Amino acid sequence: MSEVVKIKVGDIDSKRGLLHIKNGKGKKDRYTIISNKIIKQLRDYCRMYKIDHWLFPGQKKSKHLTTRTVQRIFKKACKKAKILKKVSVHSLRHSFATHLLEKGVDLRYIQELLGHKSSKTTEIYYDKKVIM
């Protein structure tokens, strides 16, 4: 979540469908994929709210949202959507990895996208998929 709140508009490469995560897990930079559908939604969002620096600005435009604020927003959205299952913002990361795995994406590639140092961490998603 700390990676998401620090995304700047300029970190999105819409032509290549990539998102540049700066100073992410392990204090490393990496790229991850972002769908054309999300890019379009983000363009609309940026236009509507006149976003030009932080993708998710805080109360002061010069600051980004806090992770605590994101958690509160997520909890409200789940309640509004009547999602009864216990989920967290981190569940979205798990869903991303699981969907890629279900589509046959190589585990090593998923490891890179998620910024996992060890393949053992990424293998947890494979083990959960086998169990389900």
C-alpha positions in Angstrom: 0.0 0.0 0.0 2.9 2.3 0.7 3.9 1.9 -2.9 0.5 2.9 -4.2 0.1 6.1 -2.3 3.4 7.4 -3.6 2.6 6.9 -7.3 3.0 10.1 -9.3 1.1 10.8 -12.6 4.5 10.7 -14.4 5.1 7.1 -13.1 2.5 5.8 -15.6 3.8 4.9 -19.1 0.4 4.6 -20.9 2.0 3.8 -24.3 3.7 0.7 -22.9 1.1 -0.2 -20.3 3.7 0.1 -17.4 3.7 1.6 -14.0 7.1 2.6 -12.6 7.3 1.8 -8.9 10.0 3.9 -7.3 11.7 2.9 -4.1 9.3 -0.1 -3.6 9.8 -3.4 -1.8 13.4 -3.7 -0.7 14.0 0.0 -1.6 14.2 -1.0 -5.2 12.6 0.4 -8.4 10.7 -1.9 -10.7 8.0 -1.8 -13.4 4.7 -3.6 -13.2 1.9 -3.8 -15.7 -1.2 -1.7 -15.9 -4.1 -2.4 -18.2 -5.4 -0.1 -20.9 -8.8 -0.1 -19.1 -7.2 1.2 -15.9 -5.1 3.7 -17.8 -8.3 5.1 -19.4 -10.0 5.3 -16.0 -7.0 7.1 -14.5 -7.0 9.6 -17.3 -10.6 10.4 -16.7 -10.0 10.6 -12.9 -7.0 12.9 -13.4 -9.0 15.2 -15.7 -12.0 15.3 -13.4 -10.1 16.0 -10.3 -7.3 18.0 -12.0 -4.6 15.6 -10.7 -1.1 16.7 -11.9 1.5 15.3 -9.4 0.5 12.7 -6.8 -2.0 10.2 -8.3 -3.7 10.1 -4.9 -3.2 13.5 -3.3 -3.9 14.1 0.4 -5.8 17.1 1.8 -2.8 19.2 0.8 -2.1 18.7 -2.9 1.6 18.7 -2.1 1.2 15.5 0.0 0.0 12.1 -1.0 -2.7 10.1 0.8 -1.7 8.2 3.9 -2.0 4.4 4.0 -4.4 4.8 6.9 -6.7 7.0 4.8 -6.6 4.4 2.0 -7.5 1.7 4.5 -10.5 3.7 5.6 -11.6 4.4 2.0 -11.3 0.7 1.1 -13.3 -0.3 4.2 -16.1 2.1 3.3 -16.1 0.9 -0.4 -16.4 -2.7 0.7 -19.3 -1.8 3.0 -21.0 0.1 0.2 -20.5 -2.8 -2.2 -21.8 -5.2 0.5 -18.7 -7.3 0.4 -19.0 -9.5 3.5 -15.8 -11.4 3.2 -12.9 -10.1 5.3 -10.7 -8.3 2.8 -8.0 -5.7 2.9 -6.2 -3.5 0.5 -3.5 -6.1 0.4 -6.2 -8.6 -1.0 -6.0 -6.6 -4.2 -2.3 -7.5 -4.6 -3.1 -11.1 -4.0 -5.9 -11.0 -6.5 -3.6 -9.5 -9.1 -1.1 -12.3 -8.6 -3.7 -15.0 -8.6 -5.3 -13.8 -11.8 -2.0 -13.7 -13.6 -1.2 -17.2 -12.4 -4.6 -18.4 -13.5 -3.9 -17.0 -17.0 -0.7 -19.0 -17.1 1.8 -16.2 -16.5 5.2 -17.6 -15.4 5.8 -17.5 -11.7 9.2 -15.7 -12.1 7.5 -12.9 -14.1 4.9 -12.5 -11.4 7.7 -12.4 -8.9 9.3 -9.4 -10.7 6.0 -7.6 -11.0 5.3 -7.9 -7.3 8.9 -7.0 -6.3 9.5 -10.2 -4.4 13.1 -10.9 -3.6 12.6 -14.6 -3.1 10.6 -16.9 -5.5 9.4 -18.7 -2.3 7.2 -15.7 -1.5 5.6 -15.8 -4.9 5.1 -19.5 -4.8 2.6 -19.0 -2.0 0.2 -17.9 -4.7 0.7 -21.1 -6.7 0.2 -23.2 -3.5 -3.1 -21.3 -2.8 -4.3 -21.8 -6.4 -3.6 -25.5 -6.2 -5.6 -25.7 -2.9 -8.6 -23.8 -4.3 
